[in-house]
């Protein structure tokens, strides 16, 4: 499976190859640029892999009452200690982005 760094390097190589350099040197330069973008926080982390079903991701946090997330059709489901929460992919992504933004803010303002 390709990582975000792999994908970024491919795009960088496609659009900004080093003139006069060998293909290997161009690829090396593209990977260095992609890693620099990742280290600077400009690439999203790779997503976790699902379990053996291919549709479920286990969440194992002591202080979060979510045991796993799953998909069924065009719906995302969270199983929590309070019950089931069913939502559409856009709303689930909105929640995930809000959590990432809050975590990023907290890290930058420690």
DACOR-V23505 format. One record per helix or strand of 3 or more residues. SS is the DSSP state (alpha for helix, beta for strand). FROM is the first residue (numbers start at 1). LEN is the number of residues. Records with the same first field share a line. If there is no record, write none. Layout:
SS=FROM-LEN + FROM-LEN
This chain:
alpha=4-12 + 23-17 + 89-20
beta=56-3 + 66-7 + 75-6 + 83-5
